Amino acid sequence: MAAMSRHFEPKKQTVELQPGARPSRIRREPPPGKLAKSTVIPDRDERDRAVVVIGVITFALALCVLAVAVASYIGWSPSQYSVKVSVAQ
């Protein structure tokens, strides 16, 4: 059989803790008379729509720049064409 350890008996007396003289500094409720600031949380759908619109516009602009760059590379220029506009009276 294995020997069991003895029950621990501390040699010092335990300390009786007294309640603190000061109240807790942690606030449980907001102070009276002051309203908490309300934060506006944007709707995810609105934010997603805005991000999609920005992405589509950026992609379209990149395609336009690419088209102008390719046209410029092969020697095409809008100045080669003249547009005549007539106003009917």
Secondary structure as UniProt FT lines:
FT   TURN            32..33
FT   HELIX           44..73
FT   TURN            74..75
FT   HELIX           78..80
//
